[in-house]
Amino acid sequence: MTNENESVQSIVLGDVEVIRVVEWHKPFAPTSGMFPGATADVWKDNEHWLAPDHWEPDSDWAVIALQTWVLRSGGRTVLVDTGAGNGRERPGMPPFHHCQDDFLGLLARADVRPQDVDVVVNTHLHVDHVGWNTVDADGQWVPTFPHAQYLIPAADDFHYGPDNAYGNGLQEVDRLIYEDSVAPIHQAGQAVLWDGLHRIDEHLTLESAPGHTPGSSVLRLASGSDRAVFVGDLLHSPVQILQPCCNSNACLAPEQAVASRRRILGRAADERELLVPAHFGGAGAVEVRREGGGFTLGPWATAGPK
C-alpha cells in the first residue's frame, strides 16, 4: 500500500529534522487476534478514517507500517528502531521470516549511509525493531552501523538475553532474534544498556514505559516550541487512543502496558506532544486531545517527500 513517493518523508520539529523511512504498509493480522480487547463497534464507527490506512474492513485486518524514524539532531544522525532485517530465521512469524527488503536503499534515498549513523535506538527488543541492527557479512552477523552507539533497554536485554534463558523459554524465536540482532552488538562493543531515563542530547531523551515488554521505552523530542514522543509499540493502532485499555496480543504485562499507555497519552495531550508510534500508517503521527475521561485524535502530522 506504500508507493515510492511515500517511502521517505520529512518534517522539521524545532532544530530536529525527522525523516520517516517506510519499508512496507499493508494488512497484517485480524483485528480480533491482534487487539482482543477492542470492541467491534470502535472499528465500524470509525471506518471513515481508519480505512484504508489503519484497517481493511472487508477482511477485518489491521493495517500497519514497518518503518524507521531518522532524526538529525545536534549534528548527529539517530535511528529509532531498525525493522525486521533480511535473511532471518523467524519460524512462526511469516511476515518476518526470510524477509528481503531494500531498507538500506531507502536509507540511501534519505541521504543516510550506514557509516554515518551515530546512534541507534531500539525502543524494545521485538523482532520488527532490531532486525537491521546487523547484516550478514560472509556468514557472520555484524553491526550494520559500524560507528553507532546502540541504546538498548537494560530490562529487555536481561529478559531476552542468555541471563534469563532467552525470555524464560517463551519462544524459540526470541533466542534467534537475540542471537542474530542483539548479541553481535554486544560482541562489537557498541551496546549501551540504560534504564529509567537516558539523555541523548539537548533535544532527545529516552524514558522507560514498560508493559509491552519489560524494557519498552519512548523517545521524547523537545526543540524550541515543538514536542514529539516516539512511542514504539505502546500503540499499534489509533484505536488504542480511543480505547487505551486495549492492548495488542504481544503485550507481556497487560496491566502495566495500559498504565504506561494512559500516562504517555495524557502527557502527550497536556504538553501537545506529537504522538509518533512505530507502526501507524497514513501520516504516521498524530496529535492527541483529552475528551471526557479519555482521549481522541487531533490533527495528523504533515510531512513532505524527502
Kinemage of the C-alpha trace (Angstrom):
@kinemage 1
@onewidth
@group {chain A} dominant
@subgroup {mainchain}
@vectorlist {calphas} color= white
{ca met a 1} P 0.000 0.000 0.000
{ca thr a 2} L 3.056 2.277 0.158
{ca asn a 3} L 4.098 3.928 -3.097
{ca glu a 4} L 7.606 5.141 -3.823
{ca asn a 5} L 6.817 8.778 -3.056
{ca glu a 6} L 5.548 7.839 0.412
{ca ser a 7} L 8.515 5.661 1.399
{ca val a 8} L 10.745 8.538 2.559
{ca gln a 9} L 9.159 11.647 4.080
{ca ser a 10} L 10.487 14.539 6.142
{ca ile a 11} L 9.263 17.073 8.687
{ca val a 12} L 11.177 19.585 10.811
{ca leu a 13} L 10.421 19.968 14.531
{ca gly a 14} L 12.374 22.851 16.042
{ca asp a 15} L 16.021 22.203 15.194
{ca val a 16} L 15.473 18.485 14.530
{ca glu a 17} L 14.735 17.005 11.116
{ca val a 18} L 12.544 13.897 11.349
{ca ile a 19} L 12.681 11.522 8.378
{ca arg a 20} L 10.228 8.658 8.048
{ca val a 21} L 11.508 5.568 6.215
{ca val a 22} L 8.710 3.097 5.387
{ca glu a 23} L 9.681 -0.460 4.394
{ca trp a 24} L 6.085 -1.592 3.893
{ca his a 25} L 2.488 -0.726 4.766
{ca lys a 26} L -0.097 -3.478 4.466
{ca pro a 27} L -2.751 -5.633 6.180
{ca phe a 28} L -1.004 -7.502 8.983
{ca ala a 29} L -3.401 -9.544 11.145
{ca pro a 30} L -7.101 -9.961 12.047
{ca thr a 31} L -8.230 -7.285 14.498
{ca ser a 32} L -9.828 -9.874 16.789
{ca gly a 33} L -6.481 -11.597 17.252
{ca met a 34} L -4.221 -8.587 17.320
{ca phe a 35} L -6.427 -6.439 19.579
{ca pro a 36} L -8.590 -8.891 21.538
{ca gly a 37} L -9.804 -6.184 23.925
{ca ala a 38} L -11.075 -3.778 21.258
{ca thr a 39} L -14.814 -3.700 20.666
{ca ala a 40} L -16.143 -4.398 17.164
{ca asp a 41} L -18.017 -1.098 17.221
{ca val a 42} L -14.873 1.014 17.555
{ca trp a 43} L -13.692 -0.177 14.141
{ca lys a 44} L -17.053 0.188 12.420
{ca asp a 45} L -17.891 3.547 13.968
{ca asn a 46} L -14.580 4.993 12.786
{ca glu a 47} L -14.334 3.281 9.402
{ca his a 48} L -14.443 6.614 7.566
{ca trp a 49} L -10.938 7.468 8.766
{ca leu a 50} L -9.483 4.105 9.821
{ca ala a 51} L -9.791 2.711 6.280
{ca pro a 52} L -7.641 2.161 4.327
{ca asp a 53} L -4.526 3.309 6.214
{ca his a 54} L -5.226 1.527 9.512
{ca trp a 55} L -7.954 -1.034 8.816
{ca glu a 56} L -9.179 -3.187 5.938
{ca pro a 57} L -12.936 -3.510 6.542
{ca asp a 58} L -13.613 -6.351 4.090
{ca ser a 59} L -11.144 -8.706 5.761
{ca asp a 60} L -11.311 -7.067 9.214
{ca trp a 61} L -7.499 -6.994 9.291
{ca ala a 62} L -5.422 -4.307 10.984
{ca val a 63} L -3.168 -2.417 8.578
{ca ile a 64} L 0.250 -1.403 9.902
{ca ala a 65} L 3.509 0.042 8.645
{ca leu a 66} L 7.028 -1.272 9.167
{ca gln a 67} L 9.134 1.857 9.444
{ca thr a 68} L 12.144 3.569 10.974
{ca trp a 69} L 12.417 7.172 12.091
{ca val a 70} L 15.657 9.024 11.343
{ca leu a 71} L 16.387 12.062 13.488
{ca arg a 72} L 19.040 14.626 12.603
{ca ser a 73} L 19.722 16.329 15.897
{ca gly a 74} L 22.683 18.322 17.155
{ca gly a 75} L 24.787 17.388 14.143
{ca arg a 76} L 24.225 13.663 14.677
{ca thr a 77} L 22.088 11.036 12.946
{ca val a 78} L 19.854 8.938 15.194
{ca leu a 79} L 17.791 5.930 14.057
{ca val a 80} L 14.703 4.938 16.038
{ca asp a 81} L 14.167 1.182 15.578
{ca thr a 82} L 15.530 -0.857 12.694
{ca gly a 83} L 12.754 -3.017 11.250
{ca ala a 84} L 12.865 -6.763 10.662
{ca gly a 85} L 16.102 -7.298 8.745
{ca asn a 86} L 16.850 -9.547 5.793
{ca gly a 87} L 17.526 -13.264 5.670
{ca arg a 88} L 16.419 -14.058 9.223
{ca glu a 89} L 15.098 -17.319 10.582
{ca arg a 90} L 11.786 -16.353 12.145
{ca pro a 91} L 9.738 -19.560 12.494
{ca gly a 92} L 6.083 -18.899 13.216
{ca met a 93} L 6.365 -15.292 12.065
{ca pro a 94} L 5.517 -15.311 8.333
{ca pro a 95} L 5.757 -11.518 7.793
{ca phe a 96} L 9.369 -11.533 9.012
{ca his a 97} L 10.652 -14.988 8.030
{ca his a 98} L 13.397 -14.734 5.365
{ca cys a 99} L 12.488 -11.104 4.585
{ca gln a 100} L 14.157 -9.413 1.631
{ca asp a 101} L 13.516 -5.666 1.777
{ca asp a 102} L 15.518 -2.724 0.461
{ca phe a 103} L 15.877 -0.948 3.791
{ca leu a 104} L 19.421 0.234 3.153
{ca gly a 105} L 18.339 1.552 -0.245
{ca leu a 106} L 15.572 3.536 1.447
{ca leu a 107} L 18.071 4.942 3.928
{ca ala a 108} L 20.271 5.965 0.994
{ca arg a 109} L 17.311 7.848 -0.501
{ca ala a 110} L 17.159 9.698 2.816
{ca asp a 111} L 20.880 10.538 2.446
{ca val a 112} L 21.793 8.187 5.300
{ca arg a 113} L 24.815 5.938 4.892
{ca pro a 114} L 25.406 3.178 7.470
{ca gln a 115} L 28.805 4.590 8.394
{ca asp a 116} L 27.285 7.996 9.147
{ca val a 117} L 24.783 6.803 11.773
{ca asp a 118} L 25.808 7.921 15.262
{ca val a 119} L 23.077 6.439 17.471
{ca val a 120} L 20.629 3.552 17.085
{ca val a 121} L 17.681 3.437 19.481
{ca asn a 122} L 15.910 0.106 19.978
{ca thr a 123} L 12.697 1.089 21.763
{ca his a 124} L 12.390 -2.597 22.722
{ca leu a 125} L 13.761 -5.926 21.520
{ca his a 126} L 10.927 -7.349 19.435
{ca val a 127} L 11.543 -8.859 16.004
{ca asp a 128} L 10.471 -5.827 13.951
{ca his a 129} L 12.521 -3.278 15.905
{ca val a 130} L 16.028 -4.767 15.882
{ca gly a 131} L 16.436 -6.637 12.588
{ca trp a 132} L 18.608 -4.135 10.757
{ca asn a 133} L 20.841 -3.765 13.797
{ca thr a 134} L 23.015 -6.253 11.944
{ca val a 135} L 23.811 -7.546 8.467
{ca asp a 136} L 25.254 -10.823 7.227
{ca ala a 137} L 28.965 -10.487 6.418
{ca asp a 138} L 30.235 -13.766 4.964
{ca gly a 139} L 28.041 -15.845 7.268
{ca gln a 140} L 28.564 -13.726 10.379
{ca trp a 141} L 26.159 -11.154 11.794
{ca val a 142} L 27.900 -7.795 12.282
{ca pro a 143} L 26.611 -4.304 13.161
{ca thr a 144} L 25.015 -2.578 10.176
{ca phe a 145} L 26.084 0.800 11.532
{ca pro a 146} L 29.780 0.365 12.363
{ca his a 147} L 30.295 3.670 14.177
{ca ala a 148} L 26.990 3.852 16.045
{ca gln a 149} L 26.220 3.581 19.706
{ca tyr a 150} L 23.243 1.224 20.127
{ca leu a 151} L 20.951 2.224 23.000
{ca ile a 152} L 19.229 -0.908 24.339
{ca pro a 153} L 16.817 -1.046 27.308
{ca ala a 154} L 18.580 -2.993 30.070
{ca ala a 155} L 15.377 -4.728 31.205
{ca asp a 156} L 14.757 -6.117 27.711
{ca asp a 157} L 18.377 -7.145 27.297
{ca phe a 158} L 18.143 -9.173 30.505
{ca his a 159} L 14.715 -10.624 29.706
{ca tyr a 160} L 15.542 -11.767 26.189
{ca gly a 161} L 19.231 -12.443 26.677
{ca pro a 162} L 21.025 -15.556 27.930
{ca asp a 163} L 20.979 -14.442 31.580
{ca asn a 164} L 17.227 -15.026 31.594
{ca ala a 165} L 17.379 -18.057 29.313
{ca tyr a 166} L 16.167 -16.082 26.285
{ca gly a 167} L 12.881 -14.782 27.561
{ca asn a 168} L 12.417 -17.553 30.097
{ca gly a 169} L 11.616 -20.001 27.318
{ca leu a 170} L 8.716 -18.009 25.881
{ca gln a 171} L 9.509 -18.762 22.253
{ca glu a 172} L 12.406 -20.257 20.347
{ca val a 173} L 12.285 -17.250 18.042
{ca asp a 174} L 13.218 -14.963 20.965
{ca arg a 175} L 16.581 -16.718 21.147
{ca leu a 176} L 17.100 -16.376 17.390
{ca ile a 177} L 16.277 -12.650 17.474
{ca tyr a 178} L 18.699 -12.014 20.303
{ca glu a 179} L 21.484 -14.083 18.790
{ca asp a 180} L 21.438 -12.520 15.308
{ca ser a 181} L 20.341 -8.943 16.091
{ca val a 182} L 21.450 -8.088 19.638
{ca ala a 183} L 24.334 -10.305 20.732
{ca pro a 184} L 26.577 -9.147 17.830
{ca ile a 185} L 26.140 -5.554 19.032
{ca his a 186} L 27.484 -6.563 22.444
{ca gln a 187} L 30.317 -8.502 20.859
{ca ala a 188} L 31.327 -5.437 18.838
{ca gly a 189} L 31.376 -3.272 21.972
{ca gln a 190} L 28.674 -0.954 20.602
{ca ala a 191} L 25.836 -1.718 23.051
{ca val a 192} L 24.875 0.773 25.754
{ca leu a 193} L 22.338 -0.520 28.272
{ca trp a 194} L 20.168 2.031 30.055
{ca asp a 195} L 17.225 2.141 32.448
{ca gly a 196} L 14.824 4.817 33.682
{ca leu a 197} L 15.972 7.926 31.796
{ca his a 198} L 18.755 8.422 29.274
{ca arg a 199} L 19.545 11.773 27.650
{ca ile a 200} L 20.890 11.518 24.100
{ca asp a 201} L 21.373 15.245 23.526
{ca glu a 202} L 19.753 18.574 24.340
{ca his a 203} L 16.670 17.669 22.276
{ca leu a 204} L 16.241 13.902 22.780
{ca thr a 205} L 15.579 11.861 25.933
{ca leu a 206} L 14.741 8.174 26.367
{ca glu a 207} L 12.270 7.149 29.067
{ca ser a 208} L 11.126 3.716 30.256
{ca ala a 209} L 7.468 2.853 29.576
{ca pro a 210} L 7.247 -0.869 30.439
{ca gly a 211} L 4.440 -3.310 29.821
{ca his a 212} L 4.611 -4.257 26.168
{ca thr a 213} L 7.998 -5.683 27.115
{ca pro a 214} L 9.882 -5.233 30.415
{ca gly a 215} L 12.094 -2.556 28.857
{ca ser a 216} L 9.712 -0.860 26.427
{ca ser a 217} L 10.626 2.795 26.078
{ca val a 218} L 9.655 6.078 24.466
{ca leu a 219} L 11.851 8.797 22.990
{ca arg a 220} L 10.854 12.385 23.776
{ca leu a 221} L 11.800 15.261 21.474
{ca ala a 222} L 11.745 18.844 22.698
{ca ser a 223} L 13.177 21.577 20.471
{ca gly a 224} L 12.046 25.174 20.534
{ca ser a 225} L 8.269 25.139 20.899
{ca asp a 226} L 7.903 21.724 19.215
{ca arg a 227} L 7.332 18.493 21.100
{ca ala a 228} L 7.055 14.872 19.963
{ca val a 229} L 7.149 11.438 21.563
{ca phe a 230} L 8.210 8.323 19.653
{ca val a 231} L 6.299 5.584 21.462
{ca gly a 232} L 7.435 2.363 19.783
{ca asp a 233} L 4.790 -0.321 20.350
{ca leu a 234} L 2.913 1.465 23.108
{ca leu a 235} L 0.276 1.688 20.361
{ca his a 236} L -0.089 -0.305 17.145
{ca ser a 237} L -3.372 1.283 16.011
{ca pro a 238} L -5.186 4.607 16.502
{ca val a 239} L -7.990 2.530 18.033
{ca gln a 240} L -5.807 2.320 21.141
{ca ile a 241} L -6.018 6.107 21.521
{ca leu a 242} L -9.801 5.805 21.665
{ca gln a 243} L -9.620 2.697 23.870
{ca pro a 244} L -6.322 2.900 25.800
{ca cys a 245} L -7.248 -0.136 27.890
{ca cys a 246} L -6.892 -2.199 24.690
{ca asn a 247} L -3.549 -3.991 24.432
{ca ser a 248} L -2.049 -5.753 21.466
{ca asn a 249} L -1.696 -9.510 21.742
{ca ala a 250} L 2.080 -9.036 22.132
{ca cys a 251} L 1.962 -7.117 25.425
{ca leu a 252} L 3.742 -9.223 28.041
{ca ala a 253} L 2.401 -7.371 31.117
{ca pro a 254} L -1.093 -6.164 30.128
{ca glu a 255} L -1.942 -4.048 33.182
{ca gln a 256} L 1.449 -2.353 33.115
{ca ala a 257} L 1.090 -1.706 29.374
{ca val a 258} L -2.270 0.007 29.918
{ca ala a 259} L -0.813 2.176 32.690
{ca ser a 260} L 2.136 3.225 30.503
{ca arg a 261} L -0.175 3.942 27.568
{ca arg a 262} L -2.509 6.130 29.629
{ca arg a 263} L 0.410 8.012 31.159
{ca ile a 264} L 2.099 8.745 27.841
{ca leu a 265} L -1.178 9.664 26.090
{ca gly a 266} L -2.094 12.005 28.951
{ca arg a 267} L 1.222 13.794 28.817
{ca ala a 268} L 1.105 13.996 25.015
{ca ala a 269} L -2.314 15.641 25.239
{ca asp a 270} L -1.344 18.028 28.031
{ca glu a 271} L 2.006 19.060 26.555
{ca arg a 272} L 0.923 18.994 22.899
{ca glu a 273} L 3.462 16.334 22.010
{ca leu a 274} L 3.095 14.890 18.521
{ca leu a 275} L 2.469 11.157 19.025
{ca val a 276} L 4.748 9.059 16.780
{ca pro a 277} L 4.091 5.304 17.074
{ca ala a 278} L 6.237 2.714 15.357
{ca his a 279} L 3.518 1.224 13.160
{ca phe a 280} L 0.883 3.813 12.261
{ca gly a 281} L 0.136 4.082 8.563
{ca gly a 282} L -1.280 7.183 6.915
{ca ala a 283} L 0.567 10.285 8.083
{ca gly a 284} L 2.278 8.146 10.733
{ca ala a 285} L 1.987 10.683 13.563
{ca val a 286} L -0.940 12.450 15.205
{ca glu a 287} L -1.777 14.888 17.988
{ca val a 288} L -3.855 13.676 20.933
{ca arg a 289} L -6.609 15.507 22.777
{ca arg a 290} L -8.385 14.784 26.037
{ca glu a 291} L -12.110 14.120 25.656
{ca gly a 292} L -14.240 13.432 28.696
{ca gly a 293} L -12.348 10.865 30.713
{ca gly a 294} L -10.458 9.570 27.684
{ca phe a 295} L -8.697 10.669 24.531
{ca thr a 296} L -9.434 11.480 20.928
{ca leu a 297} L -7.358 12.245 17.853
{ca gly a 298} L -6.274 15.743 16.919
{ca pro a 299} L -4.637 16.794 13.639
{ca trp a 300} L -2.365 14.389 11.793
{ca ala a 301} L 1.215 15.392 11.019
{ca thr a 302} L 2.014 16.976 7.680
{ca ala a 303} L 5.207 15.645 6.112
{ca gly a 304} L 6.539 16.008 2.608
{ca pro a 305} L 8.792 13.877 0.382
{ca lys a 306} L 12.440 13.885 1.353
